[in-house]
Amino acid sequence: MNPFLCFVLQAWNPSSCQVSSMETSRFLRDYAVWEINAFLWISLITITYFLSYKLFKLFKLWNQACKIPGPPSPSFYGYFTTLSKQNLTEVLSDSHEEYGSIVKLWLSPKQLLVSIKEPEIIKEMLLKAKDKLPLTGKAFNLAFGRSTLFASSFDKVESRRESLASELNVRLLDRANLIATKAVDHIMAELHQNMTKGSINCKMTSQHMAFTLLGATIFGDTFLAWLKSTIYEELLMMVAKDACFWASYSVIPFWKQGFWRYRRLCTELKWLTQDLVQQCSKYRQYRHMEPSANLGMEAGVFLQDNISLQEINGRHNVRDESCGNIMSLLFHGCLTTGGLINNMLMRLVTHPEIQHKIYSEIIMAKKGSEDKAQPVVEKMPLLWATIYESARVMPAGPLLQRCSLKHDLRLKSGVIVPAGAILVVPMQLVQTDDSSWGNDAGKFNPYRFLSKTEKTSASPNMDASIAGHAEELKDQRKCTFVLKDPNKNPAFLPFGSGARACVGQKFVTQGVATLFASLLEQYEVRLRSGSKTNSKPSTNYSMSQDFLSSELVFARRNN
């Protein structure tokens, strides 16, 4: 019988009064020892099961990884120490040359990286591997709060991404020119003022242009008139820069003062976001009070329908989630769009003949347009080809990262990638591979996205008296260029592919085309004397990538 039960029965027995205090103490001590032993045994069994399960998963990972080709690990700690001294893209390039299109690298004893270079296998992988790395989701959550657009698990973001894609690529695509034109007018006015300094930093200018385009898209004219937009932009980039560093801690580093300073910056960014949303809400209410009000661009067409103000003004958790969506979208879009604008500017200054031909194309397109004030970017194939080529030669990031959190990934090639492994696409290797792009894959050549056809329109009657452009017009009378669909080449991946592809690809490229059509019509972009260029970006451990920063000069044209 249980000792504790015996003790209780004895307590109700009159004869128990004769039990000595020594026996009672011995019983309590024995009972305490029994309880402690039971607790220790249960703990030991639980810990043993947990460690055995972890060990089983580790051996399973090692067994599956043995079947994937790749270089042997240089040490027990994998390639982590090696990558701190050598560029990861260079390591992957050497590994792919020796081991084929699919290679593995051990980053640590329990962290496997699998790189894929073959375009067809990449397409398959991007369709099947729909999740993001946990560190990426943790970094976004730490910096911007809860989000239904940038969580690691695809199941949590699928419905929101579909809604956003429908909004950007269906309803708003027809109005992209209007949105971009208003933002471009604002950018051109600022650019004209800044040119009094003599030169402009390419990286900072590209980032600001992208930020203005996206802000005008989400918030409309309210954003363009917002006095705190410059402070907001700087704070957004500061918060994003250190997000991955603080998210890399497995336990919240509450003992570090720097972490709490970072959290204060995140809180301030959130307050500014809510202030901007409230400004937009007040503007909408004011416009609705006027019978002749035309909300359109002025009220922020994207915000009013996709990230609703009712949500932001509603429950606390929903409000935090909506603000997180806005901040995440602004940063992610600014990173991609800013990188593309930066690349475009650098390619144009290093290839002035391309810039000159695009300018001629802009003039011709405007001469054949009924609205002389609005650039008709659809009639500028060389401009579009330059955008695609800039994105191909220098993608927004060196790696396209995915993972499958729950299930092993089985590829048609027979390779099985374990669940939780980091799947990467070395963008610079894939998008400059000779087998996909020809012998000039490493060179900047926008004409690879154009096909030449005989010209059948009445364009030979076009006036060719424009000074400095007679030769270009003469050539274009003989033939015309037709833009190819870049997505038909499976190795074209600057905007990703599959379920996690960039939902705003069409909208962003339309805005960038409108921006450069207006920019090159008014200015000739030059590299400041003495400024150097570098075709390779530098990377760091932040969510953003540091692109080359050069000084540019925008010379006003005499149209």
C-alpha positions, -999 to 999 in steps of 0.1 A, spaced: 0 0 0 11 36 -7 31 49 23 12 82 22 -22 63 24 -10 42 54 0 74 71 -34 89 66 -52 58 80 -30 58 110 -37 94 117 -75 86 121 -67 56 144 -67 65 181 -37 44 187 -17 66 163 -13 91 191 13 68 205 35 71 173 67 88 182 78 120 165 109 103 153 89 78 132 68 107 118 100 125 108 114 93 92 82 88 72 82 124 59 118 121 50 113 88 31 82 103 14 102 133 3 130 111 -11 104 90 -29 89 121 -45 122 135 -55 133 102 -70 101 100 -90 106 135 -103 142 128 -112 132 96 -130 105 114 -150 129 142 -159 156 117 -169 132 98 -191 118 130 -207 153 144 -214 165 111 -227 135 109 -251 141 145 -262 178 140 -268 172 106 -285 147 123 -308 171 151 -316 199 126 -322 176 105 -345 167 136 -365 204 145 -367 214 110 -380 185 111 -404 197 145 -417 233 132 -421 221 101 -439 199 120 -463 227 146 -469 252 119 -478 232 112 -510 236 149 -521 269 157 -539 291 184 -524 325 191 -509 335 175 -476 331 197 -446 364 214 -437 358 210 -400 333 198 -375 317 233 -375 312 232 -413 317 261 -436 307 287 -411 343 299 -404 353 296 -440 324 318 -452 334 345 -428 366 349 -448 354 339 -484 324 351 -504 296 325 -504 290 330 -541 326 321 -549 324 290 -528 292 279 -545 307 286 -579 337 264 -573 314 237 -558 290 237 -588 319 234 -613 332 203 -595 300 186 -583 272 196 -607 240 216 -606 230 205 -570 255 208 -542 254 208 -505 274 227 -479 274 221 -441 271 254 -423 271 236 -390 267 200 -378 229 204 -379 224 231 -406 225 220 -442 226 243 -472 217 231 -507 224 252 -537 207 246 -571 220 261 -604 200 243 -631 171 266 -642 145 238 -647 153 223 -613 152 258 -598 117 263 -612 105 230 -597 121 238 -563 105 272 -561 71 257 -568 75 231 -541 95 249 -514 71 277 -503 85 286 -469 110 313 -459 139 307 -435 128 310 -398 155 337 -392 140 358 -420 105 356 -405 119 363 -370 138 393 -382 108 408 -399 87 402 -368 113 418 -345 117 448 -367 81 455 -379 58 434 -357 33 408 -367 27 404 -404 5 383 -427 27 390 -457 62 380 -446 59 352 -421 81 321 -426 53 296 -431 36 300 -464 3 288 -449 1 320 -429 6 343 -458 -10 326 -487 -44 343 -486 -30 377 -480 -4 374 -508 -32 364 -532 -52 394 -523 -22 417 -527 -13 402 -561 -48 407 -573 -48 443 -561 -14 452 -577 -15 432 -609 -52 435 -618 -70 466 -604 -41 489 -600 -19 480 -629 -41 501 -653 -35 531 -630 2 525 -625 11 553 -649 -10 578 -629 5 567 -596 40 567 -609 37 600 -627 26 619 -596 54 604 -576 79 611 -605 69 647 -606 76 649 -569 110 632 -574 119 654 -603 112 685 -582 134 673 -554 161 662 -578 162 697 -594 167 712 -559 194 687 -549 214 693 -581 225 727 -566 249 706 -546 267 695 -578 265 657 -574 242 632 -559 249 599 -541 236 571 -564 227 547 -536 209 572 -514 191 588 -544 179 553 -557 166 544 -522 148 577 -519 132 574 -554 120 538 -546 107 550 -512 87 578 -528 72 556 -554 61 530 -529 48 556 -504 28 573 -531 13 540 -541 2 530 -506 -8 564 -492 -13 586 -522 -9 624 -521 -9 623 -483 25 607 -483 39 632 -508 28 661 -485 38 644 -452 66 664 -435 80 634 -417 87 612 -447 125 618 -447 127 609 -410 105 578 -416 127 566 -445 159 569 -424 143 552 -394 129 524 -416 164 516 -429 180 518 -395 156 494 -380 159 470 -410 197 471 -409 201 455 -375 171 432 -375 190 400 -385 216 407 -359 192 409 -330 170 381 -344 200 357 -345 198 355 -306 180 323 -296 170 341 -263 160 377 -261 192 396 -251 175 416 -224 209 422 -207 222 443 -236 214 480 -237 218 481 -275 188 458 -278 165 481 -258 177 511 -279 168 491 -310 134 483 -296 128 520 -289 135 527 -326 111 500 -336 84 515 -314 91 550 -328 88 536 -364 55 520 -355 41 553 -341 51 571 -373 34 545 -394 2 549 -373 5 587 -376 7 585 -414 -22 561 -416 -43 585 -395 -33 614 -418 -45 593 -448 -77 584 -430 -85 621 -422 -78 630 -459 -102 603 -470 -130 615 -447 -125 650 -460 -127 640 -496 -158 619 -490 -176 650 -477 -173 666 -511 -198 654 -537 -173 659 -565 -145 641 -547 -124 617 -568 -104 596 -544 -83 578 -570 -46 584 -564 -52 612 -540 -64 590 -512 -40 561 -516 -58 536 -538 -39 507 -524 -44 514 -487 -81 521 -489 -89 486 -503 -61 462 -494 -48 472 -460 -80 487 -447 -81 516 -423 -109 499 -405 -85 472 -395 -59 496 -383 -84 515 -362 -99 482 -349 -86 456 -324 -51 460 -310 -37 428 -325 -52 434 -359 -39 470 -358 -4 458 -350 -6 432 -378 -17 458 -404 11 482 -394 35 453 -396 23 446 -432 27 482 -442 63 486 -428 74 452 -441 59 460 -476 76 494 -476 110 480 -467 109 449 -489 96 469 -519 122 497 -512 150 472 -511 140 455 -544 130 487 -563 159 508 -549 184 481 -560 169 481 -595 170 519 -598 206 519 -586 216 493 -611 198 512 -639 216 544 -631 250 527 -629 245 509 -662 234 541 -679 264 561 -668 288 533 -678 270 528 -712 262 563 -724 254 550 -759 225 531 -744 213 561 -725 215 582 -757 194 557 -777 168 555 -749 165 593 -750 159 591 -787 133 564 -781 115 586 -756 114 616 -780 100 594 -808 74 579 -785 62 613 -773 60 626 -809 36 598 -818 16 602 -786 -16 623 -783 -7 633 -747 27 650 -750 29 655 -712 27 618 -703 54 593 -713 41 563 -732 64 537 -718 47 509 -737 63 523 -769 98 522 -754 111 486 -758 148 495 -753 139 512 -720 122 480 -708 150 458 -721 175 479 -701 154 475 -670 153 437 -675 191 435 -683 200 456 -652 179 433 -631 196 403 -647 232 414 -644 229 427 -609 200 411 -589 187 427 -557 205 400 -536 232 374 -542 210 345 -531 173 335 -535 165 316 -503 137 291 -496 131 261 -474 105 234 -467 98 235 -429 76 205 -425 83 180 -453 112 166 -472 115 180 -507 116 154 -535 129 167 -568 124 150 -602 161 145 -605 159 120 -576 175 142 -550 157 144 -516 163 176 -497 157 172 -459 130 193 -443 145 224 -427 175 226 -450 183 260 -465 177 260 -502 195 287 -522 197 298 -558 230 317 -565 215 345 -585 247 359 -600 258 325 -612 224 315 -627 217 349 -644 252 351 -659 256 315 -670 267 310 -706 245 280 -711 214 301 -705 224 335 -718 251 329 -744 288 337 -746 282 373 -736 263 364 -704 287 384 -682 283 416 -703 256 442 -702 235 438 -734 199 450 -733 194 438 -769 192 402 -757 156 410 -747 147 425 -781 140 410 -814 144 430 -847 115 430 -871 106 449 -903 87 481 -897 53 482 -913 38 512 -897 37 547 -911 65 558 -889 88 567 -919 67 599 -922 78 609 -887 97 642 -885 134 635 -883 146 671 -878 154 666 -841 190 678 -836 214 651 -826 190 622 -832 187 620 -870 208 589 -873 187 570 -846 155 579 -863 169 569 -897 178 534 -883 144 530 -868 127 537 -901 142 505 -914 133 482 -886 118 482 -851 124 462 -820 99 440 -803 103 432 -766 107 396 -756 90 382 -725 119 378 -701 100 352 -680 102 327 -708 138 322 -699 138 300 -667 171 315 -657 156 350 -654 148 352 -616 154 388 -603 118 388 -589 118 351 -579 94 325 -591 68 301 -578 45 307 -549 68 332 -532 75 353 -563 74 390 -560 37 399 -562 44 435 -573 68 427 -602 46 442 -629 36 472 -608 72 479 -598 87 476 -633 59 499 -647 67 525 -621 105 523 -627 99 526 -665 78 557 -660 104 571 -636 133 567 -661 112 579 -691 107 612 -672 142 613 -658 161 607 -691 138 631 -710 149 659 -687 184 649 -676 215 633 -689 230 611 -661 268 612 -658 294 598 -634 311 626 -615 347 630 -625 370 610 -602 342 586 -590 348 549 -594 324 521 -602 324 484 -592 302 458 -608 300 436 -577 279 444 -547 291 439 -512 270 419 -487 267 419 -449 246 402 -423 216 426 -424 184 421 -443 195 446 -469 224 445 -493 249 473 -497 252 483 -533 279 504 -548 276 541 -538 289 565 -565 285 602 -571 263 611 -601 257 643 -619 223 650 -635 228 675 -664 197 693 -675 189 688 -712 180 716 -736 149 702 -752 
